[in-house]
Every structure is written in structure tokens, then in C-alpha cells.
Amino acid sequence: MSPQTTNDEDLEVWIDQELCTGDGICAQYAPEIFELDIDGLAYVKSEQDELLQTPGATTRIPLDVLTDVVDSAKECPGECIHVRRVTDRVEVYGPDAEDA
């Protein structure tokens, strides 16, 4: 089975806090993945539910919330949510995706 055809290809997400508007749409769509911090900006959370505040921090996206994460990226007014493949780091959803 080639990597392009697997249904469980690993995807990760990160947020560019410099572009985050703090609207919280992402946390509404996928609270398992996103959270607003005390600074009013959104961050991704680790698999252990820990807020990842390092710039460019990524977290893997479980398949059961993938649609919610993709919807977050599409609806984000700051266009700051980036979803990419883990294997080659190519953005598949978000402002830098080729089909965006």
C-alpha cells in the first residue's frame, strides 16, 4: 500500500499566532485540538491535552476530528491554521495549501 492511498495518513496542525485574531472559531469547532490562552490567542494542544505555546508547535490530528480541524482552517478569519502531512510537511489545508 503506497503512502498516497492510505486512509490513515498522519496529518498535523499548527497555528501562526502572529496572524491569529483570537475569534475562537477553532476552539468551537475542535476543542480537543485548539484552545485560547490567557493572551487571547489560539494554540494547539498535545495528545495529553497540554497547551503547546512554542511558536510553530504542531500536534497530530486524530481522524475523528479531522473534519472539524479542516472546517476551522477554512473558517478562520485570521487564516492562521495550517494542516500538513507529517511525512513531507506539505500543507493540505490552510492559507499555504496549493488548492487554497
Biopython code that builds the backbone (N, CA, C, O; Angstrom):
import numpy as np
from Bio.PDB.StructureBuilder import StructureBuilder

atoms = [
    (1, "MET", "N", (0.858, -1.186, 0.000)),
    (1, "MET", "CA", (0.000, 0.000, 0.000)),
    (1, "MET", "C", (0.897, 1.240, 0.000)),
    (1, "MET", "O", (1.772, 1.380, 0.855)),
    (2, "SER", "N", (0.681, 2.117, -0.941)),
    (2, "SER", "CA", (1.525, 3.314, -1.036)),
    (2, "SER", "C", (1.035, 4.385, -0.069)),
    (2, "SER", "O", (-0.145, 4.402, 0.282)),
    (3, "PRO", "N", (1.926, 5.285, 0.369)),
    (3, "PRO", "CA", (1.525, 6.330, 1.322)),
    (3, "PRO", "C", (0.404, 7.223, 0.802)),
    (3, "PRO", "O", (-0.379, 7.750, 1.592)),
    (4, "GLN", "N", (0.314, 7.401, -0.523)),
    (4, "GLN", "CA", (-0.712, 8.289, -1.075)),
    (4, "GLN", "C", (-2.110, 7.694, -0.954)),
    (4, "GLN", "O", (-3.100, 8.424, -1.007)),
    (5, "THR", "N", (-2.200, 6.377, -0.791)),
    (5, "THR", "CA", (-3.513, 5.753, -0.815)),
    (5, "THR", "C", (-4.019, 5.345, 0.563)),
    (5, "THR", "O", (-5.152, 4.880, 0.686)),
    (6, "THR", "N", (-3.212, 5.508, 1.588)),
    (6, "THR", "CA", (-3.685, 5.123, 2.915)),
    (6, "THR", "C", (-4.749, 6.102, 3.395)),
    (6, "THR", "O", (-4.661, 7.303, 3.140)),
    (7, "ASN", "N", (-5.739, 5.588, 4.079)),
    (7, "ASN", "CA", (-6.789, 6.436, 4.622)),
    (7, "ASN", "C", (-6.389, 7.031, 5.968)),
    (7, "ASN", "O", (-7.059, 7.930, 6.475)),
    (8, "ASP", "N", (-5.304, 6.534, 6.542)),
    (8, "ASP", "CA", (-4.916, 6.986, 7.869)),
    (8, "ASP", "C", (-3.600, 7.763, 7.833)),
    (8, "ASP", "O", (-2.829, 7.733, 8.792)),
    (9, "GLU", "N", (-3.352, 8.450, 6.736)),
    (9, "GLU", "CA", (-2.124, 9.244, 6.634)),
    (9, "GLU", "C", (-2.097, 10.279, 7.750)),
    (9, "GLU", "O", (-3.081, 10.976, 7.999)),
    (10, "ASP", "N", (-0.968, 10.363, 8.405)),
    (10, "ASP", "CA", (-0.855, 11.279, 9.532)),
    (10, "ASP", "C", (-0.831, 12.728, 9.074)),
    (10, "ASP", "O", (-0.070, 13.109, 8.185)),
    (11, "LEU", "N", (-1.682, 13.518, 9.702)),
    (11, "LEU", "CA", (-1.719, 14.953, 9.466)),
    (11, "LEU", "C", (-1.458, 15.654, 10.791)),
    (11, "LEU", "O", (-1.793, 15.145, 11.861)),
    (12, "GLU", "N", (-0.853, 16.833, 10.695)),
    (12, "GLU", "CA", (-0.608, 17.645, 11.879)),
    (12, "GLU", "C", (-1.101, 19.057, 11.611)),
    (12, "GLU", "O", (-1.295, 19.451, 10.461)),
    (13, "VAL", "N", (-1.302, 19.810, 12.677)),
    (13, "VAL", "CA", (-1.807, 21.170, 12.556)),
    (13, "VAL", "C", (-0.975, 22.093, 13.428)),
    (13, "VAL", "O", (-0.485, 21.698, 14.486)),
    (14, "TRP", "N", (-0.825, 23.317, 12.973)),
    (14, "TRP", "CA", (-0.172, 24.350, 13.776)),
    (14, "TRP", "C", (-0.848, 25.679, 13.503)),
    (14, "TRP", "O", (-1.524, 25.851, 12.488)),
    (15, "ILE", "N", (-0.660, 26.614, 14.417)),
    (15, "ILE", "CA", (-1.273, 27.940, 14.310)),
    (15, "ILE", "C", (-0.180, 28.996, 14.299)),
    (15, "ILE", "O", (0.750, 28.961, 15.105)),
    (16, "ASP", "N", (-0.310, 29.938, 13.369)),
    (16, "ASP", "CA", (0.593, 31.089, 13.329)),
    (16, "ASP", "C", (-0.025, 32.172, 14.218)),
    (16, "ASP", "O", (-0.930, 32.891, 13.795)),
    (17, "GLN", "N", (0.471, 32.278, 15.442)),
    (17, "GLN", "CA", (-0.105, 33.225, 16.396)),
    (17, "GLN", "C", (0.024, 34.676, 15.943)),
    (17, "GLN", "O", (-0.757, 35.520, 16.382)),
    (18, "GLU", "N", (0.983, 34.987, 15.081)),
    (18, "GLU", "CA", (1.124, 36.365, 14.587)),
    (18, "GLU", "C", (-0.084, 36.781, 13.751)),
    (18, "GLU", "O", (-0.369, 37.972, 13.620)),
    (19, "LEU", "N", (-0.793, 35.804, 13.186)),
    (19, "LEU", "CA", (-1.967, 36.099, 12.364)),
    (19, "LEU", "C", (-3.282, 35.835, 13.095)),
    (19, "LEU", "O", (-4.351, 36.201, 12.605)),
    (20, "CYS", "N", (-3.205, 35.205, 14.257)),
    (20, "CYS", "CA", (-4.413, 34.833, 14.999)),
    (20, "CYS", "C", (-5.170, 36.084, 15.448)),
    (20, "CYS", "O", (-4.591, 37.018, 16.003)),
    (21, "THR", "N", (-6.481, 36.075, 15.193)),
    (21, "THR", "CA", (-7.329, 37.204, 15.580)),
    (21, "THR", "C", (-8.036, 36.957, 16.913)),
    (21, "THR", "O", (-8.700, 37.851, 17.439)),
    (22, "GLY", "N", (-7.895, 35.751, 17.458)),
    (22, "GLY", "CA", (-8.499, 35.442, 18.750)),
    (22, "GLY", "C", (-10.002, 35.250, 18.713)),
    (22, "GLY", "O", (-10.655, 35.329, 19.754)),
    (23, "ASP", "N", (-10.566, 35.001, 17.544)),
    (23, "ASP", "CA", (-12.016, 34.819, 17.430)),
    (23, "ASP", "C", (-12.512, 33.549, 18.119)),
    (23, "ASP", "O", (-13.660, 33.485, 18.561)),
    (24, "GLY", "N", (-11.653, 32.548, 18.208)),
    (24, "GLY", "CA", (-12.019, 31.316, 18.899)),
    (24, "GLY", "C", (-12.849, 30.346, 18.100)),
    (24, "GLY", "O", (-13.358, 29.370, 18.650)),
    (25, "ILE", "N", (-12.997, 30.591, 16.806)),
    (25, "ILE", "CA", (-13.772, 29.676, 15.962)),
    (25, "ILE", "C", (-13.162, 28.280, 16.006)),
    (25, "ILE", "O", (-13.885, 27.285, 16.047)),
    (26, "CYS", "N", (-11.845, 28.204, 15.998)),
    (26, "CYS", "CA", (-11.176, 26.906, 16.013)),
    (26, "CYS", "C", (-11.503, 26.128, 17.282)),
    (26, "CYS", "O", (-11.755, 24.924, 17.228)),
    (27, "ALA", "N", (-11.500, 26.806, 18.414)),
    (27, "ALA", "CA", (-11.793, 26.143, 19.683)),
    (27, "ALA", "C", (-13.256, 25.704, 19.758)),
    (27, "ALA", "O", (-13.584, 24.745, 20.458)),
    (28, "GLN", "N", (-14.130, 26.403, 19.040)),
    (28, "GLN", "CA", (-15.533, 25.997, 18.994)),
    (28, "GLN", "C", (-15.697, 24.745, 18.141)),
    (28, "GLN", "O", (-16.433, 23.828, 18.507)),
    (29, "TYR", "N", (-15.001, 24.709, 16.993)),
    (29, "TYR", "CA", (-15.092, 23.560, 16.090)),
    (29, "TYR", "C", (-14.406, 22.328, 16.668)),
    (29, "TYR", "O", (-14.967, 21.232, 16.631)),
    (30, "ALA", "N", (-13.201, 22.497, 17.202)),
    (30, "ALA", "CA", (-12.393, 21.354, 17.637)),
    (30, "ALA", "C", (-11.706, 21.637, 18.971)),
    (30, "ALA", "O", (-10.494, 21.846, 19.011)),
    (31, "PRO", "N", (-12.479, 21.646, 20.072)),
    (31, "PRO", "CA", (-11.886, 21.948, 21.379)),
    (31, "PRO", "C", (-10.854, 20.905, 21.828)),
    (31, "PRO", "O", (-10.054, 21.167, 22.726)),
    (32, "GLU", "N", (-10.875, 19.723, 21.198)),
    (32, "GLU", "CA", (-9.878, 18.700, 21.526)),
    (32, "GLU", "C", (-8.493, 19.099, 21.027)),
    (32, "GLU", "O", (-7.481, 18.619, 21.538)),
    (33, "ILE", "N", (-8.452, 19.983, 20.022)),
    (33, "ILE", "CA", (-7.198, 20.347, 19.361)),
    (33, "ILE", "C", (-6.781, 21.780, 19.676)),
    (33, "ILE", "O", (-5.595, 22.048, 19.867)),
    (34, "PHE", "N", (-7.732, 22.697, 19.732)),
    (34, "PHE", "CA", (-7.441, 24.124, 19.881)),
    (34, "PHE", "C", (-7.937, 24.674, 21.211)),
    (34, "PHE", "O", (-8.931, 24.209, 21.768)),
    (35, "GLU", "N", (-7.217, 25.675, 21.704)),
    (35, "GLU", "CA", (-7.639, 26.359, 22.926)),
    (35, "GLU", "C", (-7.112, 27.791, 22.897)),
    (35, "GLU", "O", (-6.001, 28.052, 22.435)),
    (36, "LEU", "N", (-7.935, 28.715, 23.401)),
    (36, "LEU", "CA", (-7.482, 30.098, 23.553)),
    (36, "LEU", "C", (-6.746, 30.210, 24.881)),
    (36, "LEU", "O", (-7.204, 29.692, 25.899)),
    (37, "ASP", "N", (-5.611, 30.885, 24.865)),
    (37, "ASP", "CA", (-4.839, 31.077, 26.090)),
    (37, "ASP", "C", (-5.186, 32.425, 26.705)),
    (37, "ASP", "O", (-5.990, 33.180, 26.158)),
    (38, "ILE", "N", (-4.583, 32.715, 27.827)),
    (38, "ILE", "CA", (-4.843, 33.959, 28.549)),
    (38, "ILE", "C", (-4.494, 35.190, 27.706)),
    (38, "ILE", "O", (-5.031, 36.274, 27.934)),
    (39, "ASP", "N", (-3.585, 35.019, 26.725)),
    (39, "ASP", "CA", (-3.214, 36.130, 25.849)),
    (39, "ASP", "C", (-4.257, 36.387, 24.760)),
    (39, "ASP", "O", (-4.107, 37.317, 23.968)),
    (40, "GLY", "N", (-5.318, 35.565, 24.716)),
    (40, "GLY", "CA", (-6.384, 35.755, 23.737)),
    (40, "GLY", "C", (-6.117, 35.114, 22.396)),
    (40, "GLY", "O", (-6.913, 35.262, 21.469)),
    (41, "LEU", "N", (-5.001, 34.399, 22.277)),
    (41, "LEU", "CA", (-4.647, 33.754, 21.007)),
    (41, "LEU", "C", (-4.879, 32.253, 21.098)),
    (41, "LEU", "O", (-4.876, 31.671, 22.183)),
    (42, "ALA", "N", (-5.080, 31.639, 19.936)),
    (42, "ALA", "CA", (-5.315, 30.205, 19.877)),
    (42, "ALA", "C", (-4.002, 29.442, 19.764)),
    (42, "ALA", "O", (-3.040, 29.894, 19.143)),
    (43, "TYR", "N", (-3.999, 28.273, 20.383)),
    (43, "TYR", "CA", (-2.846, 27.362, 20.347)),
    (43, "TYR", "C", (-3.366, 25.946, 20.152)),
    (43, "TYR", "O", (-4.526, 25.650, 20.438)),
    (44, "VAL", "N", (-2.486, 25.073, 19.657)),
    (44, "VAL", "CA", (-2.845, 23.665, 19.565)),
    (44, "VAL", "C", (-2.505, 22.983, 20.890)),
    (44, "VAL", "O", (-1.695, 23.471, 21.677)),
    (45, "LYS", "N", (-3.154, 21.835, 21.106)),
    (45, "LYS", "CA", (-2.913, 21.068, 22.324)),
    (45, "LYS", "C", (-2.279, 19.723, 21.953)),
    (45, "LYS", "O", (-2.531, 19.171, 20.882)),
    (46, "SER", "N", (-1.467, 19.226, 22.853)),
    (46, "SER", "CA", (-0.840, 17.925, 22.648)),
    (46, "SER", "C", (-1.864, 16.814, 22.851)),
    (46, "SER", "O", (-2.996, 17.067, 23.263)),
    (47, "GLU", "N", (-1.454, 15.580, 22.557)),
    (47, "GLU", "CA", (-2.335, 14.438, 22.768)),
    (47, "GLU", "C", (-2.661, 14.276, 24.252)),
    (47, "GLU", "O", (-3.657, 13.641, 24.600)),
    (48, "GLN", "N", (-1.829, 14.844, 25.129)),
    (48, "GLN", "CA", (-2.070, 14.805, 26.568)),
    (48, "GLN", "C", (-2.866, 16.018, 27.052)),
    (48, "GLN", "O", (-2.952, 16.259, 28.256)),
    (49, "ASP", "N", (-3.453, 16.789, 26.118)),
    (49, "ASP", "CA", (-4.287, 17.951, 26.413)),
    (49, "ASP", "C", (-3.487, 19.118, 26.996)),
    (49, "ASP", "O", (-4.037, 19.967, 27.698)),
    (50, "GLU", "N", (-2.194, 19.153, 26.699)),
    (50, "GLU", "CA", (-1.317, 20.232, 27.173)),
    (50, "GLU", "C", (-1.247, 21.325, 26.094)),
    (50, "GLU", "O", (-1.061, 21.028, 24.914)),
    (51, "LEU", "N", (-1.396, 22.580, 26.509)),
    (51, "LEU", "CA", (-1.310, 23.705, 25.583)),
    (51, "LEU", "C", (0.125, 23.856, 25.098)),
    (51, "LEU", "O", (1.051, 23.939, 25.905)),
    (52, "LEU", "N", (0.314, 23.893, 23.777)),
    (52, "LEU", "CA", (1.649, 23.998, 23.189)),
    (52, "LEU", "C", (1.884, 25.440, 22.755)),
    (52, "LEU", "O", (1.361, 25.878, 21.730)),
    (53, "GLN", "N", (2.667, 26.172, 23.535)),
    (53, "GLN", "CA", (2.830, 27.609, 23.305)),
    (53, "GLN", "C", (4.094, 27.979, 22.539)),
    (53, "GLN", "O", (4.330, 29.161, 22.288)),
    (54, "THR", "N", (4.905, 27.008, 22.165)),
    (54, "THR", "CA", (6.092, 27.292, 21.374)),
    (54, "THR", "C", (5.652, 27.677, 19.963)),
    (54, "THR", "O", (4.827, 26.982, 19.370)),
    (55, "PRO", "N", (6.190, 28.780, 19.410)),
    (55, "PRO", "CA", (5.805, 29.156, 18.037)),
    (55, "PRO", "C", (6.061, 28.017, 17.056)),
    (55, "PRO", "O", (7.139, 27.423, 17.039)),
    (56, "GLY", "N", (5.052, 27.724, 16.240)),
    (56, "GLY", "CA", (5.169, 26.662, 15.252)),
    (56, "GLY", "C", (4.940, 25.266, 15.796)),
    (56, "GLY", "O", (5.124, 24.286, 15.073)),
    (57, "ALA", "N", (4.537, 25.153, 17.070)),
    (57, "ALA", "CA", (4.286, 23.832, 17.661)),
    (57, "ALA", "C", (3.162, 23.139, 16.896)),
    (57, "ALA", "O", (2.165, 23.760, 16.528)),
    (58, "THR", "N", (3.343, 21.848, 16.668)),
    (58, "THR", "CA", (2.350, 21.076, 15.929)),
    (58, "THR", "C", (1.775, 19.978, 16.814)),
    (58, "THR", "O", (2.372, 19.573, 17.811)),
    (59, "THR", "N", (0.602, 19.514, 16.417)),
    (59, "THR", "CA", (0.004, 18.345, 17.053)),
    (59, "THR", "C", (-0.636, 17.504, 15.962)),
    (59, "THR", "O", (-1.137, 18.027, 14.967)),
    (60, "ARG", "N", (-0.613, 16.202, 16.164)),
    (60, "ARG", "CA", (-1.241, 15.300, 15.194)),
    (60, "ARG", "C", (-2.753, 15.383, 15.316)),
    (60, "ARG", "O", (-3.296, 15.639, 16.391)),
    (61, "ILE", "N", (-3.416, 15.161, 14.198)),
    (61, "ILE", "CA", (-4.873, 15.278, 14.153)),
    (61, "ILE", "C", (-5.486, 13.878, 14.142)),
    (61, "ILE", "O", (-5.291, 13.130, 13.185)),
    (62, "PRO", "N", (-6.217, 13.517, 15.185)),
    (62, "PRO", "CA", (-6.924, 12.233, 15.161)),
    (62, "PRO", "C", (-7.989, 12.243, 14.059)),
    (62, "PRO", "O", (-8.623, 13.267, 13.805)),
    (63, "LEU", "N", (-8.170, 11.117, 13.424)),
    (63, "LEU", "CA", (-9.104, 11.017, 12.303)),
    (63, "LEU", "C", (-10.517, 11.454, 12.675)),
    (63, "LEU", "O", (-11.228, 12.025, 11.848)),
    (64, "ASP", "N", (-10.925, 11.191, 13.911)),
    (64, "ASP", "CA", (-12.304, 11.513, 14.302)),
    (64, "ASP", "C", (-12.578, 13.009, 14.422)),
    (64, "ASP", "O", (-13.740, 13.408, 14.491)),
    (65, "VAL", "N", (-11.544, 13.847, 14.447)),
    (65, "VAL", "CA", (-11.765, 15.300, 14.492)),
    (65, "VAL", "C", (-11.202, 16.013, 13.266)),
    (65, "VAL", "O", (-11.161, 17.243, 13.227)),
    (66, "LEU", "N", (-10.770, 15.251, 12.270)),
    (66, "LEU", "CA", (-10.162, 15.853, 11.081)),
    (66, "LEU", "C", (-11.105, 16.845, 10.395)),
    (66, "LEU", "O", (-10.682, 17.942, 10.031)),
    (67, "THR", "N", (-12.353, 16.481, 10.217)),
    (67, "THR", "CA", (-13.312, 17.378, 9.560)),
    (67, "THR", "C", (-13.453, 18.681, 10.332)),
    (67, "THR", "O", (-13.514, 19.754, 9.732)),
    (68, "ASP", "N", (-13.506, 18.596, 11.662)),
    (68, "ASP", "CA", (-13.628, 19.801, 12.480)),
    (68, "ASP", "C", (-12.395, 20.693, 12.344)),
    (68, "ASP", "O", (-12.514, 21.917, 12.294)),
    (69, "VAL", "N", (-11.222, 20.084, 12.285)),
    (69, "VAL", "CA", (-9.983, 20.860, 12.143)),
    (69, "VAL", "C", (-9.933, 21.523, 10.765)),
    (69, "VAL", "O", (-9.545, 22.686, 10.652)),
    (70, "VAL", "N", (-10.317, 20.801, 9.732)),
    (70, "VAL", "CA", (-10.337, 21.361, 8.373)),
    (70, "VAL", "C", (-11.347, 22.506, 8.291)),
    (70, "VAL", "O", (-11.061, 23.542, 7.690)),
    (71, "ASP", "N", (-12.519, 22.326, 8.887)),
    (71, "ASP", "CA", (-13.514, 23.403, 8.909)),
    (71, "ASP", "C", (-12.974, 24.628, 9.647)),
    (71, "ASP", "O", (-13.234, 25.762, 9.245)),
    (72, "SER", "N", (-12.232, 24.401, 10.713)),
    (72, "SER", "CA", (-11.608, 25.509, 11.452)),
    (72, "SER", "C", (-10.661, 26.284, 10.546)),
    (72, "SER", "O", (-10.678, 27.514, 10.519)),
    (73, "ALA", "N", (-9.844, 25.558, 9.812)),
    (73, "ALA", "CA", (-8.881, 26.210, 8.912)),
    (73, "ALA", "C", (-9.602, 27.013, 7.832)),
    (73, "ALA", "O", (-9.168, 28.105, 7.467)),
    (74, "LYS", "N", (-10.707, 26.462, 7.326)),
    (74, "LYS", "CA", (-11.456, 27.155, 6.271)),
    (74, "LYS", "C", (-12.172, 28.393, 6.794)),
    (74, "LYS", "O", (-12.271, 29.391, 6.081)),
    (75, "GLU", "N", (-12.673, 28.345, 8.025)),
    (75, "GLU", "CA", (-13.483, 29.429, 8.579)),
    (75, "GLU", "C", (-12.681, 30.483, 9.344)),
    (75, "GLU", "O", (-13.211, 31.545, 9.668)),
    (76, "CYS", "N", (-11.440, 30.206, 9.627)),
    (76, "CYS", "CA", (-10.625, 31.106, 10.445)),
    (76, "CYS", "C", (-10.452, 32.467, 9.763)),
    (76, "CYS", "O", (-9.920, 32.532, 8.655)),
    (77, "PRO", "N", (-10.891, 33.552, 10.406)),
    (77, "PRO", "CA", (-10.750, 34.877, 9.796)),
    (77, "PRO", "C", (-9.292, 35.337, 9.700)),
    (77, "PRO", "O", (-8.956, 36.159, 8.848)),
    (78, "GLY", "N", (-8.436, 34.815, 10.561)),
    (78, "GLY", "CA", (-7.025, 35.194, 10.518)),
    (78, "GLY", "C", (-6.198, 34.383, 9.542)),
    (78, "GLY", "O", (-5.027, 34.683, 9.309)),
    (79, "GLU", "N", (-6.815, 33.344, 8.965)),
    (79, "GLU", "CA", (-6.121, 32.434, 8.049)),
    (79, "GLU", "C", (-4.782, 31.999, 8.634)),
    (79, "GLU", "O", (-3.745, 32.075, 7.975)),
    (80, "CYS", "N", (-4.824, 31.540, 9.887)),
    (80, "CYS", "CA", (-3.590, 31.212, 10.594)),
    (80, "CYS", "C", (-3.454, 29.733, 10.921)),
    (80, "CYS", "O", (-2.473, 29.336, 11.550)),
    (81, "ILE", "N", (-4.420, 28.902, 10.509)),
    (81, "ILE", "CA", (-4.386, 27.475, 10.821)),
    (81, "ILE", "C", (-3.833, 26.718, 9.621)),
    (81, "ILE", "O", (-4.324, 26.850, 8.500)),
    (82, "HIS", "N", (-2.802, 25.926, 9.882)),
    (82, "HIS", "CA", (-2.102, 25.194, 8.823)),
    (82, "HIS", "C", (-2.176, 23.695, 9.107)),
    (82, "HIS", "O", (-1.744, 23.238, 10.165)),
    (83, "VAL", "N", (-2.724, 22.933, 8.162)),
    (83, "VAL", "CA", (-2.791, 21.476, 8.265)),
    (83, "VAL", "C", (-1.870, 20.904, 7.203)),
    (83, "VAL", "O", (-1.980, 21.237, 6.023)),
    (84, "ARG", "N", (-0.948, 20.031, 7.639)),
    (84, "ARG", "CA", (0.008, 19.467, 6.686)),
    (84, "ARG", "C", (0.245, 17.994, 6.974)),
    (84, "ARG", "O", (-0.009, 17.493, 8.069)),
    (85, "ARG", "N", (0.747, 17.318, 5.936)),
    (85, "ARG", "CA", (1.122, 15.914, 6.092)),
    (85, "ARG", "C", (2.387, 15.836, 6.927)),
    (85, "ARG", "O", (3.289, 16.660, 6.774)),
    (86, "VAL", "N", (2.456, 14.863, 7.797)),
    (86, "VAL", "CA", (3.633, 14.674, 8.638)),
    (86, "VAL", "C", (4.805, 14.197, 7.787)),
    (86, "VAL", "O", (5.944, 14.606, 8.011)),
    (87, "THR", "N", (4.528, 13.329, 6.808)),
    (87, "THR", "CA", (5.598, 12.686, 6.044)),
    (87, "THR", "C", (6.455, 13.675, 5.263)),
    (87, "THR", "O", (7.683, 13.596, 5.310)),
    (88, "ASP", "N", (5.828, 14.606, 4.545)),
    (88, "ASP", "CA", (6.601, 15.526, 3.703)),
    (88, "ASP", "C", (6.363, 17.000, 4.044)),
    (88, "ASP", "O", (6.894, 17.887, 3.375)),
    (89, "ARG", "N", (5.561, 17.259, 5.087)),
    (89, "ARG", "CA", (5.291, 18.609, 5.586)),
    (89, "ARG", "C", (4.630, 19.513, 4.530)),
    (89, "ARG", "O", (4.771, 20.735, 4.583)),
    (90, "VAL", "N", (3.922, 18.917, 3.589)),
    (90, "VAL", "CA", (3.184, 19.674, 2.581)),
    (90, "VAL", "C", (1.832, 20.061, 3.160)),
    (90, "VAL", "O", (1.095, 19.219, 3.673)),
    (91, "GLU", "N", (1.516, 21.352, 3.068)),
    (91, "GLU", "CA", (0.239, 21.849, 3.593)),
    (91, "GLU", "C", (-0.896, 21.394, 2.686)),
    (91, "GLU", "O", (-0.864, 21.599, 1.473)),
    (92, "VAL", "N", (-1.900, 20.772, 3.299)),
    (92, "VAL", "CA", (-3.044, 20.269, 2.537)),
    (92, "VAL", "C", (-4.309, 21.105, 2.783)),
    (92, "VAL", "O", (-5.217, 21.106, 1.951)),
    (93, "TYR", "N", (-4.372, 21.806, 3.904)),
    (93, "TYR", "CA", (-5.467, 22.739, 4.185)),
    (93, "TYR", "C", (-4.862, 23.957, 4.882)),
    (93, "TYR", "O", (-3.935, 23.839, 5.683)),
    (94, "GLY", "N", (-5.403, 25.116, 4.563)),
    (94, "GLY", "CA", (-4.908, 26.339, 5.157)),
    (94, "GLY", "C", (-4.447, 27.331, 4.114)),
    (94, "GLY", "O", (-4.554, 27.063, 2.918)),
    (95, "PRO", "N", (-3.934, 28.473, 4.542)),
    (95, "PRO", "CA", (-3.606, 29.548, 3.608)),
    (95, "PRO", "C", (-2.484, 29.208, 2.632)),
    (95, "PRO", "O", (-2.413, 29.810, 1.561)),
    (96, "ASP", "N", (-1.605, 28.261, 2.968)),
    (96, "ASP", "CA", (-0.492, 27.923, 2.080)),
    (96, "ASP", "C", (-0.728, 26.651, 1.273)),
    (96, "ASP", "O", (0.172, 26.192, 0.569)),
    (97, "ALA", "N", (-1.932, 26.072, 1.365)),
    (97, "ALA", "CA", (-2.248, 24.879, 0.592)),
    (97, "ALA", "C", (-2.328, 25.246, -0.881)),
    (97, "ALA", "O", (-2.797, 26.328, -1.235)),
    (98, "GLU", "N", (-1.864, 24.336, -1.744)),
    (98, "GLU", "CA", (-1.818, 24.630, -3.174)),
    (98, "GLU", "C", (-3.187, 24.871, -3.770)),
    (98, "GLU", "O", (-3.325, 25.646, -4.717)),
    (99, "ASP", "N", (-4.215, 24.208, -3.220)),
    (99, "ASP", "CA", (-5.560, 24.392, -3.777)),
    (99, "ASP", "C", (-6.398, 25.395, -3.003)),
    (99, "ASP", "O", (-7.613, 25.466, -3.185)),
    (100, "ALA", "N", (-5.750, 26.174, -2.137)),
    (100, "ALA", "CA", (-6.486, 27.148, -1.319)),
    (100, "ALA", "C", (-6.964, 28.311, -2.152)),
    (100, "ALA", "O", (-7.601, 29.225, -1.628)),
]
sb = StructureBuilder()
sb.init_structure("model")
sb.init_model(0)
sb.init_chain("A")
sb.init_seg("    ")
for serial, (resi, resn, name, xyz) in enumerate(atoms, 1):
    if name == "N":
        sb.init_residue(resn, " ", resi, " ")
    sb.init_atom(name, np.array(xyz, "f"), 0.0, 1.0, " ", f" {name:<3s}", serial, name[0])
structure = sb.get_structure()
